[in-house]
Amino acid sequence: MKIKVIIPVILLVLAAVGGWYFFLRSEPFKPGLIVALGDDLTAGFGVGPDENYVAVLSKTLGLEVVNAGKNGDTTETALTRLDTDVRALNPRVVIVLLGGNDILRGFAPQEVEQRLASIVQKLQIGGARVLLLGVRGGAYKHDYDTVYNRVASTSQAAYLPNILEGIVDNAELMADPIHPNANGHKKIAERMEKRLRDMLKVIK
């Protein structure tokens, strides 16, 4: 009778010990996929594939950062490819850097705001945290600050208001009047790094 009672107890103890051993030996939590959605700035026009800010961030963070940048992209075209190029990857964090080409093409701020808000909302509904980046200065003469500010405020997305500050007006950091060179991309990555690390800390 005693043997019948002792055996289940021993099995339970072994199971508990095994569970703790597995827990202690298991790999540390790794944040989910990070995707960068954007235009020429994200695609890395004018620099090598390992020199754009996405590649630099990936190396610095030690995590995969998928580059979903596309040369010539606007908020309009980015919205049409959002599901296939970004949401299909089920990302945990998405960097959104759009608006530069909208400015250059003279798109109405109200239209840009509507599309940008839709992009952020769709990403958040899919479970992703969003880091929204603003652009202005140099050739990007139209002031879209209020657009970015309202979208960030309404969606409560993480926000860096002018990722090109001190870059677009510095010839040493630009490949041409619109696109940063490798050093410019390093600066962009540096400005994002802390905010991304903070975002990754709260992902469960």
C-alpha positions as CSV (number, residue, x, y, z in Angstrom):
1,M,0.0,0.0,0.0
2,K,2.8,2.4,0.9
3,I,4.7,1.5,-2.2
4,K,1.7,2.5,-4.3
5,V,1.6,5.9,-2.6
6,I,5.3,6.5,-2.8
7,I,5.7,5.8,-6.5
8,P,3.4,8.6,-7.6
9,V,5.0,11.0,-5.2
10,I,8.4,10.2,-6.6
11,L,7.2,10.7,-10.2
12,L,5.7,14.1,-9.3
13,V,9.0,15.2,-7.7
14,L,11.0,14.1,-10.8
15,A,8.6,15.9,-13.1
16,A,8.9,19.1,-11.1
17,V,12.7,18.9,-11.1
18,G,12.7,18.2,-14.8
19,G,10.5,21.2,-15.4
20,W,12.7,23.5,-13.5
21,Y,15.8,22.1,-15.3
22,F,14.2,22.8,-18.6
23,F,13.2,26.3,-17.6
24,L,16.7,27.1,-16.4
25,R,18.3,25.6,-19.5
26,S,15.9,27.2,-22.0
27,E,17.0,30.0,-24.3
28,P,16.4,33.6,-23.1
29,F,13.3,35.3,-24.6
30,K,14.0,36.6,-28.1
31,P,11.8,39.4,-29.3
32,G,9.7,38.7,-32.4
33,L,10.5,40.0,-35.9
34,I,11.3,43.6,-36.5
35,V,10.4,45.1,-39.9
36,A,11.3,48.5,-41.3
37,L,8.7,49.8,-43.7
38,G,9.7,52.8,-45.8
39,D,10.9,54.4,-49.0
40,D,14.3,55.2,-50.5
41,L,15.7,56.0,-47.0
42,T,14.8,52.6,-45.7
43,A,15.7,50.7,-48.9
44,G,19.1,52.4,-48.7
45,F,19.3,54.2,-52.0
46,G,22.9,55.3,-52.7
47,V,24.6,53.0,-50.1
48,G,25.6,49.4,-50.0
49,P,23.3,46.6,-48.7
50,D,25.2,46.5,-45.4
51,E,25.3,50.2,-45.0
52,N,21.6,51.2,-44.7
53,Y,20.2,52.0,-41.3
54,V,18.3,48.7,-41.2
55,A,21.4,46.6,-41.6
56,V,23.2,48.8,-39.1
57,L,20.4,48.4,-36.6
58,S,20.3,44.6,-37.1
59,K,24.0,44.3,-36.3
60,T,23.8,46.7,-33.4
61,L,20.8,45.1,-31.8
62,G,21.9,41.5,-32.6
63,L,18.4,40.8,-34.0
64,E,17.0,40.3,-37.4
65,V,15.5,43.4,-38.8
66,V,13.7,42.8,-42.2
67,N,14.1,45.6,-44.7
68,A,10.7,46.3,-46.3
69,G,11.8,49.5,-47.9
70,K,11.0,50.3,-51.5
71,N,12.5,53.1,-53.6
72,G,9.9,55.7,-54.6
73,D,7.4,54.5,-52.1
74,T,4.8,56.9,-50.8
75,T,2.2,56.5,-48.1
76,E,-0.2,55.5,-50.8
77,T,1.9,52.7,-52.3
78,A,3.1,51.5,-48.9
79,L,-0.5,51.1,-47.8
80,T,-1.3,48.9,-50.8
81,R,1.6,46.5,-50.1
82,L,1.3,46.6,-46.3
83,D,-0.4,43.2,-45.9
84,T,1.9,41.3,-48.2
85,D,5.2,42.9,-47.4
86,V,4.8,43.5,-43.6
87,R,1.7,42.1,-41.9
88,A,2.2,38.7,-43.5
89,L,5.5,38.5,-41.5
90,N,3.6,38.9,-38.2
91,P,6.1,41.4,-36.8
92,R,6.3,42.4,-33.2
93,V,7.8,45.8,-34.0
94,V,7.5,47.9,-37.2
95,I,9.6,51.0,-38.0
96,V,7.6,53.3,-40.3
97,L,9.6,55.9,-42.2
98,L,7.4,57.4,-44.9
99,G,6.4,60.8,-46.2
100,G,9.6,62.0,-48.0
101,N,8.3,61.1,-51.4
102,D,4.8,62.5,-50.6
103,I,6.5,65.8,-49.8
104,L,8.5,65.8,-53.0
105,R,5.4,65.0,-55.1
106,G,3.3,67.7,-53.3
107,F,0.7,65.4,-51.9
108,A,-1.9,67.1,-49.7
109,P,-1.0,66.8,-46.0
110,Q,-4.6,65.7,-45.2
111,E,-4.3,62.7,-47.6
112,V,-0.9,61.8,-46.2
113,E,-2.1,61.9,-42.6
114,Q,-5.1,59.7,-43.4
115,R,-3.0,57.1,-45.2
116,L,-0.2,57.2,-42.5
117,A,-2.8,56.8,-39.8
118,S,-4.3,53.8,-41.6
119,I,-0.9,52.2,-41.9
120,V,-0.2,52.6,-38.2
121,Q,-3.7,51.4,-37.2
122,K,-3.5,48.3,-39.3
123,L,-0.1,47.4,-37.9
124,Q,-1.3,47.9,-34.3
125,I,-4.5,45.8,-34.9
126,G,-2.1,43.1,-36.1
127,G,-0.4,43.2,-32.7
128,A,2.8,45.1,-33.7
129,R,4.3,48.0,-31.8
130,V,5.1,50.9,-34.1
131,L,8.0,53.4,-34.1
132,L,6.9,56.3,-36.3
133,L,9.7,58.5,-37.8
134,G,9.2,62.0,-39.2
135,V,11.2,63.7,-42.0
136,R,11.8,67.3,-42.9
137,G,14.6,69.7,-43.9
138,G,16.7,70.2,-47.0
139,A,14.7,69.1,-50.1
140,Y,11.9,68.0,-47.8
141,K,10.6,71.5,-47.6
142,H,7.0,70.9,-46.7
143,D,6.4,71.0,-43.0
144,Y,4.5,67.7,-42.2
145,D,5.3,68.0,-38.5
146,T,1.6,68.4,-37.5
147,V,0.8,65.3,-39.6
148,Y,3.3,63.1,-37.8
149,N,2.5,64.6,-34.5
150,R,-1.3,64.0,-34.8
151,V,-0.8,60.4,-36.1
152,A,1.6,59.6,-33.2
153,S,-0.6,61.2,-30.6
154,T,-3.8,59.6,-31.8
155,S,-2.3,56.1,-32.2
156,Q,0.1,56.4,-29.2
157,A,2.9,55.1,-31.3
158,A,6.5,55.6,-30.3
159,Y,7.7,58.7,-32.2
160,L,10.9,60.4,-33.3
161,P,9.9,63.7,-34.9
162,N,12.7,64.4,-37.3
163,I,15.1,61.5,-38.0
164,L,17.0,63.5,-40.5
165,E,17.8,66.5,-38.2
166,G,21.4,67.6,-38.7
167,I,21.8,65.0,-41.5
168,V,20.0,66.3,-44.5
169,D,21.7,69.7,-44.3
170,N,25.1,68.3,-43.8
171,A,26.9,67.5,-47.1
172,E,29.3,65.1,-45.3
173,L,26.4,62.9,-44.4
174,M,24.5,63.0,-47.7
175,A,25.1,61.0,-50.9
176,D,23.0,63.6,-52.8
177,P,20.5,66.3,-51.8
178,I,17.9,63.7,-50.8
179,H,19.6,60.5,-49.7
180,P,22.0,60.0,-46.8
181,N,25.4,58.3,-47.3
182,A,26.7,55.4,-45.2
183,N,27.7,57.8,-42.3
184,G,24.2,59.4,-42.5
185,H,22.6,56.0,-42.2
186,K,24.7,55.3,-39.1
187,K,23.4,58.5,-37.5
188,I,19.8,57.4,-38.3
189,A,20.4,54.0,-36.7
190,E,22.0,55.6,-33.6
191,R,19.0,57.8,-33.1
192,M,16.6,54.8,-33.2
193,E,18.6,52.4,-31.1
194,K,17.6,53.5,-27.6
195,R,13.9,53.8,-28.5
196,L,13.9,50.4,-30.1
197,R,15.7,48.8,-27.1
198,D,13.1,50.4,-24.8
199,M,10.3,49.0,-26.9
200,L,11.8,45.5,-27.0
201,K,12.0,45.5,-23.2
202,V,8.2,45.5,-22.8
203,I,7.4,42.9,-25.4
204,K,6.2,39.7,-23.7
